[in-house]
């Protein structure tokens, strides 16, 4: 509550799960390279060899975490939901 001081009447935190669902690891990579700023910037900062290495590393990680089987990509991810109620 220190960060928000008297403006916060209540702060609640809850761990939640989100399933990333894509056609494949390649599809995930295409979407994130085009539309997700941090991924787009990471690839833009690399030369062609670095981009290939990063793409391979991300694809390997996604395939390791995939619980969707061979015909789709489903990767569970945990996040923290924080709800702050103002006074």
C-alpha positions in Angstrom: 0.0 0.0 0.0 3.0 2.3 0.3 3.2 2.9 -3.4 -0.5 4.1 -3.6 -0.7 5.6 -0.1 -4.1 6.8 1.0 -5.5 6.5 -2.5 -5.8 2.8 -2.2 -8.7 1.4 -0.2 -7.8 -2.2 -1.1 -5.1 -4.1 -3.0 -5.7 -7.7 -4.0 -3.3 -10.0 -5.8 -4.1 -13.4 -7.3 -2.1 -15.8 -9.4 -3.9 -16.8 -12.6 -3.2 -19.0 -15.6 -3.5 -18.0 -19.3 -3.2 -20.5 -22.1 -1.5 -19.1 -25.2 -3.3 -20.8 -28.1 -1.9 -20.7 -31.6 -1.8 -22.9 -34.7 1.9 -23.8 -34.1 5.1 -22.4 -32.6 5.8 -20.8 -36.0 2.4 -19.1 -35.9 3.1 -17.7 -32.4 6.5 -16.4 -33.5 5.0 -14.7 -36.6 2.3 -12.9 -34.5 4.7 -11.8 -31.8 7.4 -10.7 -34.2 4.8 -8.5 -36.1 2.6 -7.2 -33.3 4.3 -7.5 -29.9 6.7 -4.6 -29.3 9.4 -6.2 -27.2 9.6 -9.3 -29.5 9.6 -7.1 -32.6 12.4 -4.8 -31.1 14.5 -7.8 -30.1 14.5 -9.2 -33.6 15.1 -5.8 -35.1 18.2 -5.4 -33.0 19.8 -8.6 -34.4 21.5 -9.4 -37.7 20.1 -12.3 -39.8 22.2 -14.9 -37.9 21.1 -13.6 -34.6 17.4 -13.6 -35.7 17.7 -17.2 -36.8 19.2 -18.2 -33.4 16.6 -16.3 -31.4 13.8 -17.8 -33.6 15.1 -21.3 -33.0 15.5 -20.8 -29.2 11.9 -19.4 -28.9 10.5 -22.2 -31.1 12.3 -24.9 -29.0 11.0 -23.4 -25.8 7.4 -23.2 -27.1 7.6 -26.8 -28.3 8.9 -28.0 -25.0 6.1 -26.2 -23.1 3.3 -27.2 -25.6 0.5 -29.2 -24.0 -1.7 -29.0 -27.1 -0.3 -31.9 -29.0 1.1 -32.2 -32.5 -1.6 -30.3 -34.3 -1.7 -27.1 -32.2 0.2 -25.0 -29.7 -1.2 -24.5 -26.2 1.3 -23.0 -23.7 0.1 -22.4 -20.2 1.5 -19.3 -18.5 1.1 -17.9 -15.0 0.5 -14.2 -14.4 -0.3 -12.1 -11.4 -3.5 -10.1 -11.4 -3.4 -7.0 -9.2 -6.6 -5.1 -8.4 -6.3 -1.8 -6.7 -9.5 -0.1 -5.4 -9.2 3.6 -5.2 -10.7 5.6 -2.2 
